[in-house]
């Protein structure tokens, strides 16, 4: 078995590789540089992967950004008064906004990084993922913040809204559903996971670090009532690891698998039906294909001749 770490930062990817090898000296680990927010970078990385490998068994689609996050404290206070605060704290519904911008390809940055870059990568790697002796797997990192109310087919890049992260994660759910419909017969299966609330670099940008330190004891207490407060990356990866061990044919394509942690620290996985419309997923897929066509026309020199 060979593990390839696809990372935007070459220095960090090498550090991650060294960490894996320190724990497992006999492991085969390589790296490839890719920025999922850049179509050109994705195409270069896909070309390199096609040169290195004859097949891929698993692709974990985990890149994500949440630029310029803002907390709506007024909405949080109203949630406290109306009894909805626990729901708001576990889904960030109504209390989290972001300020998005265009990237170098003229796409909304959050949409490009969190969804389209992954889609383009998968499409470019289909020759390594489909038609193998054993099924291949896509495992997307989604979020409990993925909400239909934040997504619109008429503005699927979320250029006009302030919940680009939520929109991109709902788009992730739609994409996974439609890829299963298109590619299961070719031996490729797609699943969606939610890692829960994990204290990561992304999370720490939402509030100043000292406030997080003050809130941490409260968050540990909240975990007795909100099982998706996984808090650590190790706990957040529970669903990813669990899915790795499952037979894809036995999984429900319309279910999101949530990493959960009990108040006493026990990790487990909870399947939850996704609120997705399959017709919307099909229409969104067509829009992604249009964007893909534009990207390939623009960067045709990066394709295999």
C-alpha positions, 0 to 999 in steps of 0.5 A, a space after each residue: 500500500 502506498 500513501 500519497 499526501 497531496 498538499 498545497 504547502 510543500 514544506 508542511 507535506 514533507 513534515 507530515 510525511 516525516 511524521 508518518 515515516 517516524 511512526 511507520 518506518 516501512 510505509 511507502 509515503 510520497 507527496 504531490 503539491 496541489 492548490 485546490 483553489 487553482 485549476 492549473 495546479 489541480 491539472 498539474 497534480 492530476 497529470 503527475 498522479 497519472 504518471 506515478 500510479 496505475 490505480 487509486 483505491 482511496 481519495 480523501 477530499 479534505 481541502 477547505 477554507 473559510 476566509 474572513 469569518 464573522 460571528 453574529 453575536 446578536 443572532 447568538 443572543 436571540 438563539 439563547 433567548 429562543 432556546 435554539 442556541 444548542 442547534 446554532 452552536 452545533 451547526 453554526 446556522 445563522 451565526 457564521 458569515 464569511 467575506 469571499 472573493 474571486 480567485 485567479 480563475 475568476 471563480 469564487 474562492 471558497 467554491 473553487 477550493 472547497 468544491 470545484 477543485 476537488 471535482 476537477 481532480 476527481 474527473 482527471 483521475 477517473 482513469 485511475 479510479 474506475 474499472 479496477 478489480 476492486 471498488 475505489 472510494 471517494 471520501 469527502 469532508 463535508 460539515 454539519 453547516 451544509 445547508 440547503 437554505 445557503 445554496 442556490 442553483 442560480 448562484 451556486 458559487 455564492 457570489 451574492 451571499 455571506 454563507 459561502 462555506 455552508 453553500 460549498 459544503 452543501 454543494 459537496 453533498 450534492 456532488 457526492 450523491 450525483 457521482 454515485 449515480 454516475 459512477 457506481 457501475 464503473 466501480 467508484 463509490 463516493 461518501 460524505 463525512 462530517 468531522 464535527 467541531 474540530 479545533 483546527 487552524 480554520 477554527 482558531 481564525 473565527 475568534 481570538 485565541 485567548 477567547 477560545 482558551 476561555 471557552 474551552 472548558 465550556 465546550 467540553 461541558 457542551 459535549 455532554 449535550 452536543 456529540 459533534 463537539 469532537 474538538 480534536 483532529 483525532 476524534 474528528 477523523 473517526 468517520 474517515 477511518 470507519 469508512 475506510 474499513 467498510 464495504 462501499 456497496 453496503 453504504 447509503 449514498 444519501 447518508 452523511 457519516 458524522 464523527 461523534 464523541 460522547 461527554 466521556 470521550 468515547 468516539 463513534 460514527 452516526 449516520 444521518 440522512 442528508 437533506 439533498 434533492 437528487 434533481 438539484 444534484 443532477 442540474 448542479 452536475 451539469 453546471 460543474 461540467 460547464 466549468 470543467 470545460 472552460 478550465 480545460 479550454 483555458 489550460 489545455 497545455 496541462 493535459 496529456 497529449 
